[in-house]
Amino acid sequence: MKHLISMQDVSTKDIMKLIDLADKIENKKINVDMTGKLAALLFFEPSTRTHFSFETAVKKLGGNTFSMSGTNSTSVKKGETLSDTLMTISMYADLIVMRHIIEGAARFAAETVDVPVINAGDGTNQHPTQAMLDLYSIKKTQGTLENLTIGLIGDLRLGRTVHSLSQALSDFNTKFYFASPSHLQMPKYITDDLDKKGIHYQELEDIKEVMHELDIMYVTRIQKERFAVLEDYEKVKDSYIITKKLLEGVKNNFKVLHPLPRVNEITTEVDNTKYAYYFQQAKNGVYMRQAIITELLNLKY
């Protein structure tokens, strides 16, 4: 891999290689050395976990970072083009990690610069490193990625994490349940891809009836910042609230995942159950992002 822009660019072989590499890094079976390398973390859009986990990943590998959060203190405010910003940054950095509000911005960056680019989220389109850490989390909790039943719940139209994850899992004979408000359903281009691959999925508004089938429940928040009209957000913000009671009767291997941040879609009482895995999931992000950086920079270990 030269870049990581979309899960459609990642083969099943690549996925399994990165999962294996993340496992070796986590369990200290290898020692990756990033000494002397510099990563540019360009976040044109707010981030907590993705930004900090990339910074942690780089520094734990022995590398260094410089960061941009927003554009207020940059020449973008003066009218500098994205192309010029990227070209300039690529003169300093060995790797660019970029989050941008515009769909396709990461692909544009990869076509503009000569250093590896990692898409840390482009609008409502893709978030491939989140998908990779999700796959790592699923593999760790289930022992496999094959033949699982996954429920994706919440804002499936605007939630880029579920777009990347559903594309990635479609190569592992996954059975999907998509639960969302009717106007926040999974985009047609995603379901069209699933249809082409012969992957079973069912669109629901209520997840309760299939809870006993699920191996993984992947919950996403209704994203207030994606709504142009606040009233539209208010109508759907509490569509799905996962409670401890809802989890009664689930499989023993069942786990609840969430890319975070959460608002009120998972109650805190769930945190203390054996099914909650979202904070460990965030921790797994460091190991997976270390693996991705190792692969893209061809680091020795």
C-alpha atoms as a printed R data frame, in Angstrom:
    type eleno elety resid chain resno       x       y      z
1   ATOM     1    CA   MET     A     1   0.000   0.000  0.000
2   ATOM     2    CA   LYS     A     2   1.216   3.497 -0.866
3   ATOM     3    CA   HIS     A     3  -1.735   5.269  0.826
4   ATOM     4    CA   LEU     A     4  -4.778   4.365  2.916
5   ATOM     5    CA   ILE     A     5  -7.722   6.331  1.525
6   ATOM     6    CA   SER     A     6 -10.687   3.927  1.320
7   ATOM     7    CA   MET     A     7 -11.459   0.389  2.400
8   ATOM     8    CA   GLN     A     8 -12.200  -0.356 -1.235
9   ATOM     9    CA   ASP     A     9  -8.461   0.028 -1.848
10  ATOM    10    CA   VAL     A    10  -7.588  -2.588  0.783
11  ATOM    11    CA   SER     A    11  -7.567  -6.288 -0.068
12  ATOM    12    CA   THR     A    12  -8.544  -9.079  2.320
13  ATOM    13    CA   LYS     A    13  -4.870 -10.060  2.365
14  ATOM    14    CA   ASP     A    14  -3.938  -6.508  3.399
15  ATOM    15    CA   ILE     A    15  -6.548  -6.557  6.172
16  ATOM    16    CA   MET     A    16  -5.270  -9.815  7.650
17  ATOM    17    CA   LYS     A    17  -1.654  -8.662  7.371
18  ATOM    18    CA   LEU     A    18  -2.429  -5.444  9.271
19  ATOM    19    CA   ILE     A    19  -4.388  -7.317 11.942
20  ATOM    20    CA   ASP     A    20  -1.460  -9.700 12.415
21  ATOM    21    CA   LEU     A    21   0.971  -6.786 12.578
22  ATOM    22    CA   ALA     A    22  -1.196  -4.928 15.136
23  ATOM    23    CA   ASP     A    23  -1.331  -8.085 17.274
24  ATOM    24    CA   LYS     A    24   2.457  -8.444 17.189
25  ATOM    25    CA   ILE     A    25   2.904  -4.788 18.136
26  ATOM    26    CA   GLU     A    26   0.371  -5.009 20.983
27  ATOM    27    CA   ASN     A    27   1.935  -8.159 22.400
28  ATOM    28    CA   LYS     A    28   5.476  -6.829 21.960
29  ATOM    29    CA   LYS     A    29   6.482  -9.632 19.620
30  ATOM    30    CA   ILE     A    30   8.215  -7.086 17.393
31  ATOM    31    CA   ASN     A    31   9.896  -3.738 17.961
32  ATOM    32    CA   VAL     A    32   9.170  -1.219 15.199
33  ATOM    33    CA   ASP     A    33  11.542   1.715 14.848
34  ATOM    34    CA   MET     A    34  10.266   5.033 13.461
35  ATOM    35    CA   THR     A    35  13.230   7.067 14.702
36  ATOM    36    CA   GLY     A    36  13.951  10.064 12.481
37  ATOM    37    CA   LYS     A    37  10.523   9.994 10.801
38  ATOM    38    CA   LEU     A    38   8.029  12.858 11.041
39  ATOM    39    CA   ALA     A    39   4.237  12.609 10.636
40  ATOM    40    CA   ALA     A    40   2.046  15.615  9.818
41  ATOM    41    CA   LEU     A    41  -1.364  15.418 11.497
42  ATOM    42    CA   LEU     A    42  -3.619  17.733  9.502
43  ATOM    43    CA   PHE     A    43  -7.060  17.960 11.092
44  ATOM    44    CA   PHE     A    44  -9.241  20.445  9.255
45  ATOM    45    CA   GLU     A    45 -12.176  19.047 11.260
46  ATOM    46    CA   PRO     A    46 -12.364  18.387 15.052
47  ATOM    47    CA   SER     A    47 -11.090  15.090 16.441
48  ATOM    48    CA   THR     A    48 -10.174  13.617 19.807
49  ATOM    49    CA   ARG     A    49  -9.502   9.870 19.580
50  ATOM    50    CA   THR     A    50  -8.239   9.767 15.996
51  ATOM    51    CA   HIS     A    51  -5.893  12.713 16.493
52  ATOM    52    CA   PHE     A    52  -4.536  11.605 19.855
53  ATOM    53    CA   SER     A    53  -4.254   7.936 18.913
54  ATOM    54    CA   PHE     A    54  -2.236   8.779 15.791
55  ATOM    55    CA   GLU     A    55   0.017  11.010 17.852
56  ATOM    56    CA   THR     A    56   0.394   8.265 20.457
57  ATOM    57    CA   ALA     A    57   1.038   5.650 17.762
58  ATOM    58    CA   VAL     A    58   3.808   7.697 16.137
59  ATOM    59    CA   LYS     A    59   5.540   8.564 19.408
60  ATOM    60    CA   LYS     A    60   5.379   4.989 20.703
61  ATOM    61    CA   LEU     A    61   7.141   3.933 17.508
62  ATOM    62    CA   GLY     A    62   9.879   6.486 18.201
63  ATOM    63    CA   GLY     A    63   8.786   9.037 15.591
64  ATOM    64    CA   ASN     A    64   7.684  12.652 15.935
65  ATOM    65    CA   THR     A    65   4.631  14.653 14.880
66  ATOM    66    CA   PHE     A    66   3.511  18.170 14.131
67  ATOM    67    CA   SER     A    67  -0.160  19.001 14.138
68  ATOM    68    CA   MET     A    68  -2.764  21.311 12.707
69  ATOM    69    CA   SER     A    69  -6.168  21.552 14.392
70  ATOM    70    CA   GLY     A    70  -8.535  23.736 12.401
71  ATOM    71    CA   THR     A    71  -7.304  26.459 10.066
72  ATOM    72    CA   ASN     A    72  -7.395  29.605 12.218
73  ATOM    73    CA   SER     A    73  -3.629  29.798 12.683
74  ATOM    74    CA   THR     A    74  -2.698  28.719  9.149
75  ATOM    75    CA   SER     A    75  -2.341  30.313  5.730
76  ATOM    76    CA   VAL     A    76  -5.582  28.639  4.681
77  ATOM    77    CA   LYS     A    77  -7.229  31.636  6.342
78  ATOM    78    CA   LYS     A    78  -5.289  33.828  3.922
79  ATOM    79    CA   GLY     A    79  -6.687  31.962  0.948
80  ATOM    80    CA   GLU     A    80  -3.976  29.369  0.368
81  ATOM    81    CA   THR     A    81  -5.255  26.430 -1.672
82  ATOM    82    CA   LEU     A    82  -5.412  22.927 -0.253
83  ATOM    83    CA   SER     A    83  -2.981  21.822 -2.946
84  ATOM    84    CA   ASP     A    84  -0.359  24.374 -1.916
85  ATOM    85    CA   THR     A    85  -0.835  23.574  1.762
86  ATOM    86    CA   LEU     A    86  -0.334  19.869  1.106
87  ATOM    87    CA   MET     A    87   2.671  20.350 -1.158
88  ATOM    88    CA   THR     A    88   4.351  22.540  1.442
89  ATOM    89    CA   ILE     A    89   3.664  20.119  4.301
90  ATOM    90    CA   SER     A    90   4.965  17.223  2.220
91  ATOM    91    CA   MET     A    91   8.322  18.980  2.052
92  ATOM    92    CA   TYR     A    92   8.616  18.573  5.831
93  ATOM    93    CA   ALA     A    93   6.874  15.287  6.626
94  ATOM    94    CA   ASP     A    94   7.417  11.621  5.807
95  ATOM    95    CA   LEU     A    95   3.706  10.883  6.231
96  ATOM    96    CA   ILE     A    96   0.472  12.897  6.149
97  ATOM    97    CA   VAL     A    97  -2.562  11.993  8.242
98  ATOM    98    CA   MET     A    98  -5.506  14.139  7.180
99  ATOM    99    CA   ARG     A    99  -9.083  14.721  8.259
100 ATOM   100    CA   HIS     A   100 -11.155  17.048  6.103
101 ATOM   101    CA   ILE     A   101 -14.789  18.051  5.920
102 ATOM   102    CA   ILE     A   102 -14.907  17.602  2.129
103 ATOM   103    CA   GLU     A   103 -15.499  14.142  0.681
104 ATOM   104    CA   GLY     A   104 -12.637  13.104 -1.577
105 ATOM   105    CA   ALA     A   105 -10.108  15.453  0.044
106 ATOM   106    CA   ALA     A   106  -7.861  12.582  1.127
107 ATOM   107    CA   ARG     A   107  -7.893  11.090 -2.372
108 ATOM   108    CA   PHE     A   108  -6.959  14.518 -3.738
109 ATOM   109    CA   ALA     A   109  -4.094  14.713 -1.230
110 ATOM   110    CA   ALA     A   110  -2.790  11.300 -2.289
111 ATOM   111    CA   GLU     A   111  -2.778  12.452 -5.909
112 ATOM   112    CA   THR     A   112  -0.995  15.692 -5.003
113 ATOM   113    CA   VAL     A   113   1.942  14.695 -2.796
114 ATOM   114    CA   ASP     A   114   4.707  12.100 -2.989
115 ATOM   115    CA   VAL     A   115   4.533  10.949  0.653
116 ATOM   116    CA   PRO     A   116   2.020   8.400  2.015
117 ATOM   117    CA   VAL     A   117  -1.393   9.815  2.944
118 ATOM   118    CA   ILE     A   118  -3.753   8.317  5.524
119 ATOM   119    CA   ASN     A   119  -7.399   9.308  5.399
120 ATOM   120    CA   ALA     A   120  -8.498  10.131  8.959
121 ATOM   121    CA   GLY     A   121 -12.035  10.898  7.780
122 ATOM   122    CA   ASP     A   122 -13.297  12.827  4.742
123 ATOM   123    CA   GLY     A   123 -16.726  14.317  5.276
124 ATOM   124    CA   THR     A   124 -19.430  11.646  5.355
125 ATOM   125    CA   ASN     A   125 -17.476   9.383  3.026
126 ATOM   126    CA   GLN     A   126 -14.774   7.124  4.528
127 ATOM   127    CA   HIS     A   127 -12.792   6.503  7.734
128 ATOM   128    CA   PRO     A   128 -10.583   3.515  6.869
129 ATOM   129    CA   THR     A   129  -8.325   3.511  9.938
130 ATOM   130    CA   GLN     A   130 -11.423   3.378 12.136
131 ATOM   131    CA   ALA     A   131 -12.642   0.414 10.090
132 ATOM   132    CA   MET     A   132  -9.299  -1.300 10.530
133 ATOM   133    CA   LEU     A   133  -9.281  -0.856 14.305
134 ATOM   134    CA   ASP     A   134 -12.904  -2.044 14.345
135 ATOM   135    CA   LEU     A   135 -11.896  -5.174 12.439
136 ATOM   136    CA   TYR     A   136  -9.054  -5.731 14.884
137 ATOM   137    CA   SER     A   137 -11.489  -5.338 17.792
138 ATOM   138    CA   ILE     A   138 -13.965  -7.770 16.232
139 ATOM   139    CA   LYS     A   139 -11.226 -10.325 15.566
140 ATOM   140    CA   LYS     A   140  -9.986 -10.038 19.157
141 ATOM   141    CA   THR     A   141 -13.443 -10.506 20.663
142 ATOM   142    CA   GLN     A   142 -14.830 -13.122 18.270
143 ATOM   143    CA   GLY     A   143 -11.702 -15.004 17.268
144 ATOM   144    CA   THR     A   144 -12.631 -14.604 13.595
145 ATOM   145    CA   LEU     A   145 -14.031 -12.175 11.038
146 ATOM   146    CA   GLU     A   146 -15.836 -14.883  9.114
147 ATOM   147    CA   ASN     A   147 -19.593 -15.574  9.104
148 ATOM   148    CA   LEU     A   148 -20.562 -13.092 11.830
149 ATOM   149    CA   THR     A   149 -23.881 -11.322 12.339
150 ATOM   150    CA   ILE     A   150 -23.382  -7.588 12.777
151 ATOM   151    CA   GLY     A   151 -25.929  -4.943 13.684
152 ATOM   152    CA   LEU     A   152 -25.092  -1.379 12.608
153 ATOM   153    CA   ILE     A   153 -27.270   1.137 14.431
154 ATOM   154    CA   GLY     A   154 -27.842   4.887 14.295
155 ATOM   155    CA   ASP     A   155 -26.939   7.388 11.589
156 ATOM   156    CA   LEU     A   156 -25.981   5.120  8.722
157 ATOM   157    CA   ARG     A   157 -26.373   7.703  5.957
158 ATOM   158    CA   LEU     A   158 -23.945  10.300  7.291
159 ATOM   159    CA   GLY     A   159 -21.764   8.072  9.479
160 ATOM   160    CA   ARG     A   160 -18.518   7.479  7.607
161 ATOM   161    CA   THR     A   161 -17.333   4.794 10.058
162 ATOM   162    CA   VAL     A   162 -20.163   2.418  9.124
163 ATOM   163    CA   HIS     A   163 -19.534   2.980  5.420
164 ATOM   164    CA   SER     A   164 -15.925   1.827  5.729
165 ATOM   165    CA   LEU     A   165 -16.733  -1.016  8.109
166 ATOM   166    CA   SER     A   166 -19.558  -2.502  6.039
167 ATOM   167    CA   GLN     A   167 -17.369  -2.463  2.932
168 ATOM   168    CA   ALA     A   168 -14.549  -4.184  4.807
169 ATOM   169    CA   LEU     A   169 -16.752  -6.850  6.408
170 ATOM   170    CA   SER     A   170 -18.427  -7.667  3.106
171 ATOM   171    CA   ASP     A   171 -15.383  -9.784  2.205
172 ATOM   172    CA   PHE     A   172 -15.994 -12.068  5.209
173 ATOM   173    CA   ASN     A   173 -19.507 -13.360  4.499
174 ATOM   174    CA   THR     A   174 -21.086 -11.113  7.120
175 ATOM   175    CA   LYS     A   175 -24.816 -10.990  7.786
176 ATOM   176    CA   PHE     A   176 -25.881  -7.391  8.415
177 ATOM   177    CA   TYR     A   177 -28.785  -5.738 10.156
178 ATOM   178    CA   PHE     A   178 -28.978  -1.993  9.488
179 ATOM   179    CA   ALA     A   179 -31.136  -0.153 12.056
180 ATOM   180    CA   SER     A   180 -31.736   3.543 11.465
181 ATOM   181    CA   PRO     A   181 -34.426   6.186 11.058
182 ATOM   182    CA   SER     A   182 -35.911   5.868  7.575
183 ATOM   183    CA   HIS     A   183 -34.153   8.968  6.215
184 ATOM   184    CA   LEU     A   184 -30.767   7.996  7.705
185 ATOM   185    CA   GLN     A   185 -30.461   4.587  6.048
186 ATOM   186    CA   MET     A   186 -27.247   3.179  4.604
187 ATOM   187    CA   PRO     A   187 -26.370   4.905  1.285
188 ATOM   188    CA   LYS     A   188 -27.420   3.096 -1.859
189 ATOM   189    CA   TYR     A   189 -23.865   2.775 -3.177
190 ATOM   190    CA   ILE     A   190 -23.015   0.696 -0.097
191 ATOM   191    CA   THR     A   191 -26.059  -1.566 -0.393
192 ATOM   192    CA   ASP     A   192 -25.479  -1.886 -4.143
193 ATOM   193    CA   ASP     A   193 -21.967  -3.184 -3.418
194 ATOM   194    CA   LEU     A   194 -23.380  -5.677 -0.921
195 ATOM   195    CA   ASP     A   195 -25.939  -6.823 -3.484
196 ATOM   196    CA   LYS     A   196 -23.189  -7.416 -6.052
197 ATOM   197    CA   LYS     A   197 -21.292  -9.570 -3.555
198 ATOM   198    CA   GLY     A   198 -24.410 -11.490 -2.533
199 ATOM   199    CA   ILE     A   199 -24.128 -10.338  1.089
200 ATOM   200    CA   HIS     A   200 -27.282 -10.641  3.204
201 ATOM   201    CA   TYR     A   201 -28.548  -7.472  4.850
202 ATOM   202    CA   GLN     A   202 -31.844  -6.290  6.259
203 ATOM   203    CA   GLU     A   203 -32.879  -2.696  6.947
204 ATOM   204    CA   LEU     A   204 -34.838  -2.154 10.163
205 ATOM   205    CA   GLU     A   205 -36.085   0.660 12.331
206 ATOM   206    CA   ASP     A   206 -36.123  -1.457 15.524
207 ATOM   207    CA   ILE     A   207 -33.180  -3.662 16.466
208 ATOM   208    CA   LYS     A   208 -34.880  -5.400 19.422
209 ATOM   209    CA   GLU     A   209 -36.292  -8.303 17.420
210 ATOM   210    CA   VAL     A   210 -32.853  -9.471 16.235
211 ATOM   211    CA   MET     A   211 -30.724  -8.781 19.324
212 ATOM   212    CA   HIS     A   212 -30.437 -12.508 20.096
213 ATOM   213    CA   GLU     A   213 -28.811 -13.115 16.682
214 ATOM   214    CA   LEU     A   214 -26.051 -10.526 16.941
215 ATOM   215    CA   ASP     A   215 -22.370 -11.184 17.543
216 ATOM   216    CA   ILE     A   216 -21.560  -7.467 17.361
217 ATOM   217    CA   MET     A   217 -23.701  -4.382 17.832
218 ATOM   218    CA   TYR     A   218 -21.975  -1.348 16.327
219 ATOM   219    CA   VAL     A   219 -23.634   1.830 17.593
220 ATOM   220    CA   THR     A   220 -23.152   5.283 16.089
221 ATOM   221    CA   ARG     A   221 -24.415   8.624 17.337
222 ATOM   222    CA   ILE     A   222 -26.830  10.801 15.417
223 ATOM   223    CA   GLN     A   223 -24.401  13.486 14.255
224 ATOM   224    CA   LYS     A   224 -25.710  16.931 15.115
225 ATOM   225    CA   GLU     A   225 -22.967  18.650 13.112
226 ATOM   226    CA   ARG     A   226 -24.124  16.959  9.875
227 ATOM   227    CA   PHE     A   227 -27.640  18.416 10.023
228 ATOM   228    CA   ALA     A   228 -28.314  21.694  8.230
229 ATOM   229    CA   VAL     A   229 -31.582  22.176 10.139
230 ATOM   230    CA   LEU     A   230 -31.454  21.748 13.934
231 ATOM   231    CA   GLU     A   231 -35.115  20.714 14.093
232 ATOM   232    CA   ASP     A   232 -34.348  17.687 11.926
233 ATOM   233    CA   TYR     A   233 -31.671  16.603 14.396
234 ATOM   234    CA   GLU     A   234 -33.970  17.085 17.393
235 ATOM   235    CA   LYS     A   235 -36.527  14.750 15.820
236 ATOM   236    CA   VAL     A   236 -34.133  11.801 15.596
237 ATOM   237    CA   LYS     A   237 -31.425  12.374 18.225
238 ATOM   238    CA   ASP     A   238 -32.884   9.838 20.680
239 ATOM   239    CA   SER     A   239 -33.952   7.256 18.105
240 ATOM   240    CA   TYR     A   240 -31.713   4.585 19.628
241 ATOM   241    CA   ILE     A   241 -30.685   4.391 23.266
242 ATOM   242    CA   ILE     A   242 -28.906   1.167 24.234
243 ATOM   243    CA   THR     A   243 -29.729   0.154 27.803
244 ATOM   244    CA   LYS     A   244 -28.686  -2.730 30.010
245 ATOM   245    CA   LYS     A   245 -32.189  -4.173 29.727
246 ATOM   246    CA   LEU     A   246 -31.937  -4.303 25.925
247 ATOM   247    CA   LEU     A   247 -28.938  -6.629 26.291
248 ATOM   248    CA   GLU     A   248 -30.851  -9.312 28.173
249 ATOM   249    CA   GLY     A   249 -30.765 -12.580 26.248
250 ATOM   250    CA   VAL     A   250 -27.861 -11.737 23.911
251 ATOM   251    CA   LYS     A   251 -25.165 -14.269 22.999
252 ATOM   252    CA   ASN     A   252 -22.281 -14.851 25.423
253 ATOM   253    CA   ASN     A   253 -19.800 -13.645 22.817
254 ATOM   254    CA   PHE     A   254 -21.844 -10.494 22.084
255 ATOM   255    CA   LYS     A   255 -20.042  -7.141 22.238
256 ATOM   256    CA   VAL     A   256 -21.111  -3.514 21.892
257 ATOM   257    CA   LEU     A   257 -18.796  -1.334 19.800
258 ATOM   258    CA   HIS     A   258 -18.954   2.428 19.232
259 ATOM   259    CA   PRO     A   259 -16.454   4.644 17.366
260 ATOM   260    CA   LEU     A   260 -17.047   7.390 19.960
261 ATOM   261    CA   PRO     A   261 -17.779  10.069 20.974
262 ATOM   262    CA   ARG     A   262 -21.112   8.980 22.390
263 ATOM   263    CA   VAL     A   263 -23.797  11.409 23.472
264 ATOM   264    CA   ASN     A   264 -26.700   9.471 24.987
265 ATOM   265    CA   GLU     A   265 -27.082   6.525 22.605
266 ATOM   266    CA   ILE     A   266 -25.466   4.093 25.088
267 ATOM   267    CA   THR     A   267 -26.349   4.538 28.749
268 ATOM   268    CA   THR     A   268 -23.468   4.477 31.234
269 ATOM   269    CA   GLU     A   269 -25.006   1.426 32.957
270 ATOM   270    CA   VAL     A   270 -23.889  -0.594 29.920
271 ATOM   271    CA   ASP     A   271 -20.256   0.358 30.617
272 ATOM   272    CA   ASN     A   272 -20.017  -2.099 33.512
273 ATOM   273    CA   THR     A   273 -21.404  -5.080 31.618
274 ATOM   274    CA   LYS     A   274 -19.242  -7.747 30.007
275 ATOM   275    CA   TYR     A   275 -20.642  -6.676 26.650
276 ATOM   276    CA   ALA     A   276 -19.188  -3.154 26.577
277 ATOM   277    CA   TYR     A   277 -16.027  -2.994 24.478
278 ATOM   278    CA   TYR     A   278 -15.897   0.585 23.160
279 ATOM   279    CA   PHE     A   279 -13.114   1.896 25.415
280 ATOM   280    CA   GLN     A   280 -10.911  -1.121 24.665
281 ATOM   281    CA   GLN     A   281 -11.826  -0.525 21.018
282 ATOM   282    CA   ALA     A   282 -10.367   2.997 21.284
283 ATOM   283    CA   LYS     A   283  -7.188   1.543 22.807
284 ATOM   284    CA   ASN     A   284  -6.919  -0.911 19.923
285 ATOM   285    CA   GLY     A   285  -6.752   2.118 17.633
286 ATOM   286    CA   VAL     A   286  -3.192   2.838 18.755
287 ATOM   287    CA   TYR     A   287  -1.971  -0.657 17.843
288 ATOM   288    CA   MET     A   288  -3.740  -0.687 14.492
289 ATOM   289    CA   ARG     A   289  -2.534   2.785 13.558
290 ATOM   290    CA   GLN     A   290   0.996   1.738 14.500
291 ATOM   291    CA   ALA     A   291   0.586  -1.216 12.134
292 ATOM   292    CA   ILE     A   292  -0.707   0.993  9.303
293 ATOM   293    CA   ILE     A   293   2.158   3.455  9.713
294 ATOM   294    CA   THR     A   294   4.646   0.579  9.808
295 ATOM   295    CA   GLU     A   295   3.287  -0.806  6.551
296 ATOM   296    CA   LEU     A   296   3.047   2.510  4.677
297 ATOM   297    CA   LEU     A   297   6.542   3.636  5.680
298 ATOM   298    CA   ASN     A   298   8.004   0.139  5.274
299 ATOM   299    CA   LEU     A   299   9.532   0.394  8.753
300 ATOM   300    CA   LYS     A   300  11.930  -2.271  9.951
301 ATOM   301    CA   TYR     A   301  11.155  -4.600 12.845
